[in-house]
Amino acid sequence: MRGLLNFAVRKILERNYRKLEFALENPHARQQYWFNYITQAASRTKFGKKYEFKSVKTYHEFTKRVPVHEYEDLRPYIEEMMKGRSDVLWRGVINWYSKSSGTTGGRSKFIPVPKENLKLCHNKGSTDVLSFLYHNNPGIDIFKRKNLIMGGNLEKYEHARQTKIGDISAVMLYHMPFLARLVFTPDIPTAMLEDWEEKIERIARIAKDQDVSFFGGVPTWTIVLFDRILELTGKSNMYEVWPNAKAYAHGGVGFDPYRARFHEYFPNGDFVFQEVYNASEGFFAAQGSFSEKGMYLLVDNGIFYEFAPMGPDGPVLDAVVPLEGVKEGENYSIIISSNGGLWRYMPGDVITFHSTAPYRISVVGRTRQYINAFGEEVMIGNTDRAIALSCKEFGTELVDYTVAPIYLEKGKKGAHHWLVEFAGNSPDTTRFASFLDKTLRELNSDYDAKRSHDLALQCLKLEVLPAGSFHRWMESKGKMGGQNKVPRLSNDRKHIEEILNFLKVRNKV
């Protein structure tokens, strides 16, 4: 039965790959198609009438009429929609919303997920991921066995009975196509449990006895799950639990700090690690070439893209360009207009282009998760890479980290303050900090310049946290799940002081 299913899925994915390949070879034509489609589809909405979408004929007209938005600009429209009003940002009544906080702070964001957006963006993106995977690995047979996905949970919306909210992973799991359900593990209710401690335990006990071939999820929670499975089974690596494991689709956070850990779980060199970029706002990119760096930008899934160059103080909004205007090696804040009702919207991610033929990107940071307190312009891609190389050098593994500035004071120089939690034994703190600082200087010339002769910045300060610290802090804030992440970089000390104060109080109890 599963052999027949795998054959049928392979044929579907082969057909989808041909369409995907055509789109990647004709990106500007597909972008023009979606620009025309979404503006006309929303022309009768409240937002479309305000900006006269009906008469928009060119990209230039669109940019002159519609300003670039952040979430707070669209929040009033979205709150109307969540209470049941139709034709606000997108046509019809929208009952499903993806909940995202982005970081541990601030109010939650609720992103509309119309049926059209779910089907033609998020679900299509998942199909594209599998199309890339099967095309590059002809012998792969993951639909002959079980596939495990670490999902979030759904919640009720108190102001309108028909409105449902949850992590985008939970929304997608709830609407999972029939063919995918046949090979999915665990069961849907378990996958969407709200209590993450209970969820991990139940998934571990179910999955340890399954023949899992493919799995996906945020690395941090996947590690917690695998460690529990190994504890329950007494096995030394995940291949001993799942001998037919073939591939892992990861996203949500930078993978470099976790790569060595996952190679220990799956020491076979044939195992495939596939990066994906599925945000609450849309499925933007997926790794389609495993010999080249970066992910293919998905240009045919209901999204029209723009890009704002990153300056010292953030996105430069008077220099926004469409896809054909980007340059390789430059950092951009991604801007989207979509069949989800988001218009010239900045999700907050910073990407760079490795190639423009075809368009391949990497996520290098957040518009608000970088450190530029001293003109050093350190992005999360720099710190992820530096900590990964340092862990490899010292033979250790990382749980998580966060970085904030130590401000310049009279008679004192500034520095970066790192809170780091290691898995297992910690390395020599002084030597590790020195190597990490040296590596970061090699990766970022601006940081290196500020560190020159200790004129502006001193060597970074490294503070090692006890095991479980980040987990307990996130739990104390009610921020558990794949859409909630430890903020890794900040230009102020709010988060780092909060963590240190939390641990100080906890230790006194």
Secondary structure, DSSP 8 states (H G I E B T S, - for coil): -HHHHHHHHHHHHHHHHHHHHHHHHSHHHHHHHHHHHHHHHTTTSHHHHHTTGGG--SHHHHHHHS--B-HHHHHHHHHHHHTT--SSSSSS---EEEEE-SSSSS--EEEE--HHHIIIIIIHHHHHHHHHHHHH-TT--GGGSEEEE----EEE-TT-TT-EEE-HHHHHHHT--HHHHTTEES-HHHHT-S-HHHHHHHHHHHHTTS-EEEEEE-HHHHHHHHHHHHHHH--SSHHHH-TT--EEEE-SS-SHHHHHHHHHH---TT-EEEEEEEETTEEEEE---SSSSSEEE--SSSEEEEEEEEETTEE-GGG-EEGGG--TT-EEEEEEEETTS--SB--SEEEEEEEETTEEEEEEEETTBEE-TTS--EEHHHHHHHHHHHHHHHT-EEEEEEEEEE--BTTB-BEEEEEEEEESS---HHHHHHHHHHHHHHH-HHHHHHHGGGSSB-S-EEEE--TTHHHHHHHHTT--STT-----B-SSSHHHHHHHHHHHHHHH-
